[in-house]
Structures are given as structure tokens and as C-alpha cells.
């Protein structure tokens, strides 16, 4: 288990704004919030509300136009990109295995950690078992996997890097209900046993009703609500998102 008890926060944003391109609209505007070590946070909102942009910012794939982002109480610009992305790992909604077979895609992050072949084999077997990934997938290429299978392999690859924070973009979007439910149980166990901080974009609110500590609701790049678990009512959140979508459609009309 990581000892993060000395950290006041693992992530903090101070009035962060992200502009798409010079002269265009804002993807995110004046976001300010902190993430405690070991928190599980669900990020929700309508399409185009800035959810994926937020994850990309936190992972260093984009830089804020204004404002400051801190990771482990240090400004993110003081980390090298490799160091930041090893500790704060993003699993995108549309994963790529870069033409590798599954076994190579899973082994690669462990090779970067200079583990021996026997250690890599043991780690791969452990994660296959933990995430219920069939061994026969190992010899398959990206083109031989379904979207859901690629998604599960990519999540396994991200978790094998042993990040301090994992950023998940719609991790259950292509999974069947049983697999999605099992994945959330595994994530909750890792959070409990390893103090893993989890930030997850997920539109399937029924799956996250009892998952996590907080819910962030984004709308048009703004943080509309920051709710603790005790105040999360997914039915009301769904209704709020539907209302916001309707209002935005009327504005465009």
C-alpha cells in the first residue's frame, strides 16, 4: 500500500482554463477543486461538457491556457512527461494497442520497469485472473479483438503500471453489464488495498450509484456541481444532464 498520508491532496486545480485553439471557445473554464489521496471521483456531464479534456489536462496531454495544476503538491510542469504519465495514467475510451499482440501490449510497461521475464509472466497471469481476461486473448492482435475486449486489455495495461492515480475515460462503455460490474469491484478493491486514486468519466450513472466518494458534474466546460457520495442521487443527476442538454439545444435552435 502506498503511504500518501502526508499529502494534503494528490491533485489540485486552481482556476484552470483550457482553450481549444487561439480565437476559439473554451473547453474548460475556471476549474478549481482538489482530490484527496485515495478518493474515487466520477465525472459526468453531457457530450461536449469537457470531461475528456479534463482527463487530458491532468495527464499532461494538454496544458492549461490559464491557471495551475498540482500533482502531489508539485506543479505538473516540474515533472517530465514520462514521470507524470507513469504516476498518473490515462486509459482512453478508444484504446490502441499499437499493432501489438495482447501479450506484448501487457508486457511493455513491465519491460520499461526492467522486470525479468519470469516477473512479467507472473504479473500478466495475475492481471488476467483478476480481470477475468481469457488466456487465449494473449496471441490476438488489435484487429482480432472487439472494442470491449480492447478496452479491458488497455485498462489492465494501465493498472499494471501501478499508477498513483488512474484516469478512466468511459471504461465501461463497450463492456457488458457483468464485466463492467466486475471491473468496478476490482477498482474498488485496488482503491482499498493500494490507496489508488481513481477519476472516472462514466455516462452509465446506474453503475456508479454506489461507486466512489464524489461526483463532479461538468457543463460547457464549467464545474456545475461537486457532490459527496452521501448526496449523489443518480436519477436526479440524469434529469439534470437531460435538462442541460435540452437548454443547450434550445439555445442553438
C-alpha positions in Angstrom: 0.0 0.0 0.0 1.3 3.5 -0.8 1.8 5.8 2.1 0.0 9.0 0.9 -1.0 10.1 4.4 1.5 13.0 4.3 -0.2 14.5 1.2 -2.8 17.2 1.7 -4.0 16.5 -1.8 -2.9 14.4 -4.7 -4.3 16.7 -7.4 -5.3 20.3 -7.2 -6.6 22.7 -9.9 -6.6 26.5 -9.4 -8.8 28.4 -11.8 -7.8 26.2 -14.7 -9.0 27.3 -18.2 -8.4 25.4 -21.4 -8.9 27.0 -24.8 -9.4 24.7 -27.9 -7.4 27.0 -30.2 -6.5 30.6 -30.3 -9.6 32.6 -31.0 -12.0 29.7 -30.4 -14.2 28.8 -27.5 -13.2 27.4 -24.1 -13.1 23.7 -23.4 -12.8 24.2 -19.7 -13.3 27.4 -17.7 -12.1 28.4 -14.2 -12.0 24.9 -12.7 -10.9 24.8 -9.1 -11.0 21.6 -6.9 -8.7 19.3 -5.0 -8.5 15.5 -5.0 -7.6 13.7 -1.8 -5.3 10.7 -1.9 -7.4 7.5 -2.4 -10.5 9.3 -3.5 -12.8 7.8 -6.1 -14.4 10.5 -8.2 -16.9 10.1 -11.0 -17.0 12.8 -13.7 -20.3 13.2 -15.5 -21.9 15.6 -18.0 -23.4 15.8 -21.4 -21.3 15.3 -24.6 -19.0 18.2 -25.1 -19.0 19.3 -21.5 -15.3 18.9 -21.1 -14.9 15.5 -19.4 -12.3 14.1 -21.7 -10.5 17.4 -21.9 -10.2 17.4 -18.1 -8.5 14.0 -18.1 -6.1 15.0 -20.8 -5.1 18.1 -18.8 -4.4 16.0 -15.7 -2.3 13.6 -17.7 -0.3 16.3 -19.3 -1.6 15.7 -22.9 -2.8 19.2 -22.8 -1.6 22.3 -21.0 -3.9 24.8 -19.3 -4.3 28.2 -21.1 -4.6 29.8 -17.6 -4.4 28.5 -14.0 -2.3 26.0 -12.2 -2.4 22.2 -11.8 -0.6 20.5 -8.9 0.2 16.8 -8.6 1.4 15.5 -5.2 1.6 19.2 -4.2 4.1 20.0 -7.0 3.2 22.0 -10.2 2.8 19.5 -13.0 5.2 21.4 -15.3 8.0 20.4 -12.9 7.6 16.7 -13.9 8.9 15.3 -17.1 6.1 13.9 -19.3 7.3 10.3 -18.8 7.4 10.7 -15.0 4.0 12.3 -14.8 2.3 9.8 -17.1 3.8 6.8 -15.2 2.3 8.1 -11.9 -0.9 9.5 -13.4 -2.1 7.1 -16.0 -4.8 7.7 -18.6 -6.9 4.8 -20.0 -8.7 6.4 -23.0 -12.1 5.5 -24.2 -10.8 4.3 -27.6 -7.6 2.4 -26.7 -4.9 1.5 -29.1 -2.5 -1.5 -28.8 -0.2 0.0 -31.5 -0.3 -3.2 -33.6 0.9 -5.4 -30.8 -0.4 -8.7 -29.7 -2.1 -8.6 -26.3 0.8 -10.3 -24.6 3.2 -7.7 -25.9 0.9 -4.8 -25.0 0.6 -6.1 -21.5 4.3 -6.8 -21.2 5.6 -3.5 -22.5 5.0 -1.3 -19.4 6.6 -4.0 -17.3 9.7 -4.1 -19.6 10.0 -0.4 -19.0 10.2 -1.1 -15.3 13.0 -3.6 -16.1 11.3 -6.6 -14.7 12.6 -10.0 -15.6 10.7 -12.3 -18.0 9.5 -14.5 -15.1 8.3 -11.5 -13.2 6.5 -10.2 -16.3 4.9 -13.6 -16.8 3.7 -13.7 -13.2 2.3 -10.2 -13.4 0.5 -10.9 -16.6 -1.1 -14.0 -15.2 -2.2 -12.2 -12.1 -4.0 -9.5 -14.0 -5.6 -11.9 -16.5 -7.0 -13.7 -13.5 -8.0 -10.5 -11.7 -9.9 -9.0 -14.6 -11.2 -12.3 -16.0 -9.3 -11.9 -19.3 -9.1 -15.3 -21.1 -5.5 -16.5 -21.8 -6.4 -17.1 -25.4 -6.6 -13.4 -26.0 -2.8 -13.1 -25.5 -2.0 -14.2 -29.0 -4.6 -11.9 -30.6 -3.9 -8.6 -32.3 -5.8 -5.4 -32.0 -7.8 -6.2 -35.2 -8.9 -9.6 -33.7 -10.4 -8.0 -30.6 -13.8 -6.4 -30.1 -14.0 -2.8 -28.8 -14.9 -4.1 -25.3 -12.0 -6.6 -25.3 -9.5 -3.9 -26.4 -10.9 -1.7 -23.6 -10.4 -4.3 -20.9 -6.9 -5.1 -22.1 -6.0 -1.4 -22.1 -7.3 -1.0 -18.6 -5.2 -4.0 -17.5 -2.2 -2.4 -19.1 -2.8 0.9 -17.3 -3.2 -0.8 -13.9 -0.1 -2.9 -14.4 1.9 0.4 -14.4 0.9 0.7 -10.7 -0.1 4.4 -11.0 -0.8 6.6 -8.1 -3.8 8.0 -9.9 -5.7 6.3 -12.8 -7.8 8.4 -15.1 -10.5 6.3 -16.8 -12.5 7.7 -19.8 -15.8 5.8 -20.2 -14.1 2.5 -19.0 -17.4 0.5 -19.2 -18.8 2.0 -22.4 -18.1 -1.2 -24.5 -18.4 -3.8 -21.7 -21.4 -6.0 -20.9 -23.0 -5.3 -17.6 -21.4 -8.3 -15.9 -17.9 -7.4 -17.0 -18.5 -3.7 -16.1 -19.7 -4.6 -12.6 -16.7 -6.9 -12.0 -14.3 -4.1 -13.2 -15.8 -1.7 -10.8 -15.4 -4.2 -8.0 -11.7 -4.7 -8.9 -11.1 -0.9 -8.9 -12.8 -0.6 -5.5 -10.5 -3.3 -4.2 -7.4 -1.7 -5.6 -8.5 1.6 -4.1 -9.0 0.0 -0.7 -5.8 -2.1 -0.7 -3.4 0.1 -2.6 -4.8 3.6 -1.9 -5.3 4.0 -5.6 -6.9 7.3 -6.5 -9.5 7.0 -9.3 -11.0 9.6 -11.5 -13.6 8.1 -13.9 -15.7 9.6 -16.7 -18.8 7.5 -17.0 -22.2 8.2 -18.5 -23.7 4.9 -17.1 -24.9 6.5 -13.9 -26.7 3.4 -12.8 -23.3 1.6 -12.5 -21.7 4.3 -10.3 -24.6 4.9 -7.9 -22.7 3.2 -5.1 -19.2 3.6 -6.5 -17.0 6.4 -5.2 -16.7 9.3 -2.9 -17.6 12.3 -5.1 -19.3 13.2 -8.3 -18.3 16.2 -10.5 -20.9 17.5 -12.9 -19.5 19.5 -15.8 -21.5 21.6 -18.2 -20.0 23.5 -21.1 -16.6 23.4 -19.5 -17.7 24.6 -16.1 -17.8 22.7 -12.9 -21.5 22.9 -12.1 -21.7 20.6 -9.0 -19.2 18.9 -6.7 -21.3 16.3 -4.7 -20.1 14.0 -1.9 -21.3 10.4 -2.1 -23.9 11.0 0.6 -25.7 13.5 -1.7 -25.4 11.6 -5.0 -28.8 10.7 -6.5 -28.1 9.4 -10.0 -31.7 9.8 -11.1 -31.6 13.5 -10.2 -28.2 13.8 -11.9 -29.5 12.2 -15.0 -32.5 14.5 -15.0 -30.2 17.5 -14.6 -28.0 16.4 -17.5 -31.1 15.9 -19.7 -32.3 19.4 -18.7 -29.0 21.0 -19.6 -28.9 19.2 -22.9 -32.4 20.5 -23.7 -31.5 24.0 -22.7 -28.4 23.9 -24.9 -30.4 22.5 -27.9 -32.9 25.4 -27.5 -30.0 27.9 -27.5 -28.6 26.5 -30.7 -32.1 26.5 -32.3 
